[in-house]
Amino acid sequence: LEHIRALNQRPAVDAILVQLPLPPHIDTDRAIQTIDPTKDVDGLHPINQGKLLLGDPSGFCPCTPAGILALLSHYKIDPQGKHVVIAGRSNIVGKPLAALLMQKRAGCNATVTLIHSASTHIEHLTKEADILIIAIGKRHWLKAPMVKEGAIVIDVGINQDEKPNIVGDVDFDNVAPKCAWITPVPGGVGPMTIAMLMHNTVRSYENRLL
Ligand SMILES: NC(=O)c1ccc[n+]([C@@H]2O[C@H](COP(=O)([O-])OP(=O)(O)OC[C@H]3O[C@@H](n4cnc5c(N)ncnc54)[C@H](OP(=O)(O)O)[C@@H]3O)[C@@H](O)[C@H]2O)c1
């Protein structure tokens, strides 16, 4: 906490990111809440999460949700009116992504369903989706029968198989033939997250010049 407070005070530091998960003896919420919200480029401070929920663009948006919106925008996929099903409700991916995609002010205007470990009839819900975003951390969790023909599938998961190779939450080889668009792992969302981190860092620097 002392180190974070020292970085908050240093004018030459524009961005502070606490790499999660932290060891269990460190209070994650307390560490995040100690970051100066104007340097919180991961967008996890309650001030930035609150602004995101309210649709106030002056805060920092968590990098993975921002990267997914940038991906959709780049490929001219408009979520307006689409049924987006998100699997996973973490503070870093699922929750902020749901808030962004449903928003009027951000111009997304999607209809959003959020799935978590207590959800029932999951296959019924995923099959209804025009856009499926999977962020649960279970390799090859999304199988082909769970996907509607022509759906757009975004795979956030980063898992290791037994080799160990990096694999996503989506059974890519079997799901891809049904999709209009699908993101690969590795590639896809991961590099977008890093790009958005740089974007937020440059924004923080520019804000400090004002
Ligand atoms: N590509 C990137 O840049 C990037 C960025 C962040 C994370 N990730 C990856 O994305 C994955 C998710 O990360 P996270 O931090 O969001 O995960 P997390 O904090 O572990 O949350 C996982 C979520 O998935 C839900 N879930 C778990 N098993 C489920 C099941 N069988 N059915 C339905 N829901 C289930 C959990 O439900 P409950 O809430 O009920 O427990 C929870 O909401 C991980 O593989 C992580 O490495 C990638």
The ligand as an SDF file (V2000), in Angstrom:
LIG
                    3D

 48 52  0  0  0  0  0  0  0  0999 V2000
   -7.7010  -12.3370  -23.0660 N   0  0  0  0  0  0  0  0  0  0  0  0
   -7.5030  -11.5050  -22.0350 C   0  0  0  0  0  0  0  0  0  0  0  0
   -6.9290  -10.4410  -22.1790 O   0  0  0  0  0  0  0  0  0  0  0  0
   -8.0350  -11.8880  -20.6970 C   0  0  0  0  0  0  0  0  0  0  0  0
   -8.2750  -10.9310  -19.6960 C   0  0  0  0  0  0  0  0  0  0  0  0
   -8.8360  -11.3310  -18.4850 C   0  0  0  0  0  0  0  0  0  0  0  0
   -9.1320  -12.6730  -18.2780 C   0  0  0  0  0  0  0  0  0  0  0  0
   -8.8370  -13.5840  -19.2680 N   0  0  0  0  0  0  0  0  0  0  0  0
   -9.1690  -15.0010  -19.1250 C   0  0  0  0  0  0  0  0  0  0  0  0
  -10.5960  -15.1050  -19.1490 O   0  0  0  0  0  0  0  0  0  0  0  0
  -11.0120  -16.1700  -18.3150 C   0  0  0  0  0  0  0  0  0  0  0  0
  -11.9560  -15.5960  -17.2640 C   0  0  0  0  0  0  0  0  0  0  0  0
  -11.2240  -14.6890  -16.4640 O   0  0  0  0  0  0  0  0  0  0  0  0
  -11.8940  -13.8780  -15.2590 P   0  0  0  0  0  0  0  0  0  0  0  0
  -10.8360  -13.2060  -14.5000 O   0  0  0  0  0  0  0  0  0  0  0  0
  -13.0270  -13.0970  -15.8270 O   0  0  0  0  0  0  0  0  0  0  0  0
  -12.4590  -15.1670  -14.4410 O   0  0  0  0  0  0  0  0  0  0  0  0
  -12.9820  -15.3940  -12.9790 P   0  0  0  0  0  0  0  0  0  0  0  0
  -12.8250  -14.2090  -12.0980 O   0  0  0  0  0  0  0  0  0  0  0  0
  -12.4150  -16.7120  -12.5660 O   0  0  0  0  0  0  0  0  0  0  0  0
  -14.5490  -15.5810  -13.2610 O   0  0  0  0  0  0  0  0  0  0  0  0
  -15.0200  -16.6850  -13.9530 C   0  0  0  0  0  0  0  0  0  0  0  0
  -16.5100  -16.5310  -14.1500 C   0  0  0  0  0  0  0  0  0  0  0  0
  -16.9760  -17.6770  -14.8570 O   0  0  0  0  0  0  0  0  0  0  0  0
  -18.1020  -18.2390  -14.1830 C   0  0  0  0  0  0  0  0  0  0  0  0
  -18.0860  -19.6840  -14.3870 N   0  0  0  0  0  0  0  0  0  0  0  0
  -17.1230  -20.5500  -13.9950 C   0  0  0  0  0  0  0  0  0  0  0  0
  -17.4650  -21.8010  -14.3790 N   0  0  0  0  0  0  0  0  0  0  0  0
  -18.6520  -21.6980  -15.0080 C   0  0  0  0  0  0  0  0  0  0  0  0
  -19.5300  -22.6370  -15.6410 C   0  0  0  0  0  0  0  0  0  0  0  0
  -19.2360  -23.9360  -15.7000 N   0  0  0  0  0  0  0  0  0  0  0  0
  -20.6730  -22.1780  -16.1950 N   0  0  0  0  0  0  0  0  0  0  0  0
  -20.9860  -20.8650  -16.1530 C   0  0  0  0  0  0  0  0  0  0  0  0
  -20.1890  -19.9270  -15.5860 N   0  0  0  0  0  0  0  0  0  0  0  0
  -19.0480  -20.3500  -15.0190 C   0  0  0  0  0  0  0  0  0  0  0  0
  -17.9050  -17.8650  -12.7150 C   0  0  0  0  0  0  0  0  0  0  0  0
  -19.1610  -17.8670  -12.0830 O   0  0  0  0  0  0  0  0  0  0  0  0
  -19.3570  -17.4330  -10.5360 P   0  0  0  0  0  0  0  0  0  0  0  0
  -19.2920  -15.9410  -10.5270 O   0  0  0  0  0  0  0  0  0  0  0  0
  -20.6910  -17.9560  -10.1960 O   0  0  0  0  0  0  0  0  0  0  0  0
  -18.2180  -18.0800   -9.7800 O   0  0  0  0  0  0  0  0  0  0  0  0
  -17.3030  -16.4650  -12.8440 C   0  0  0  0  0  0  0  0  0  0  0  0
  -18.3050  -15.4830  -12.9620 O   0  0  0  0  0  0  0  0  0  0  0  0
   -9.7130  -16.7830  -17.7380 C   0  0  0  0  0  0  0  0  0  0  0  0
   -9.3130  -17.8520  -18.5840 O   0  0  0  0  0  0  0  0  0  0  0  0
   -8.7170  -15.6460  -17.8350 C   0  0  0  0  0  0  0  0  0  0  0  0
   -7.3840  -16.1100  -17.9360 O   0  0  0  0  0  0  0  0  0  0  0  0
   -8.3220  -13.2120  -20.4490 C   0  0  0  0  0  0  0  0  0  0  0  0
  1  2  1  0
  2  3  2  0
  2  4  1  0
  4  5  1  0
  4 48  2  0
  5  6  2  0
  6  7  1  0
  7  8  2  0
  8  9  1  0
  8 48  1  0
  9 10  1  0
  9 46  1  0
 10 11  1  0
 11 12  1  0
 11 44  1  0
 12 13  1  0
 13 14  1  0
 14 15  2  0
 14 16  1  0
 14 17  1  0
 17 18  1  0
 18 19  2  0
 18 20  1  0
 18 21  1  0
 21 22  1  0
 22 23  1  0
 23 24  1  0
 23 42  1  0
 24 25  1  0
 25 26  1  0
 25 36  1  0
 26 27  1  0
 26 35  1  0
 27 28  2  0
 28 29  1  0
 29 30  1  0
 29 35  2  0
 30 31  1  0
 30 32  2  0
 32 33  1  0
 33 34  2  0
 34 35  1  0
 36 37  1  0
 36 42  1  0
 37 38  1  0
 38 39  2  0
 38 40  1  0
 38 41  1  0
 42 43  1  0
 44 45  1  0
 44 46  1  0
 46 47  1  0
M  CHG  2   8   1  16  -1
M  END
$$$$
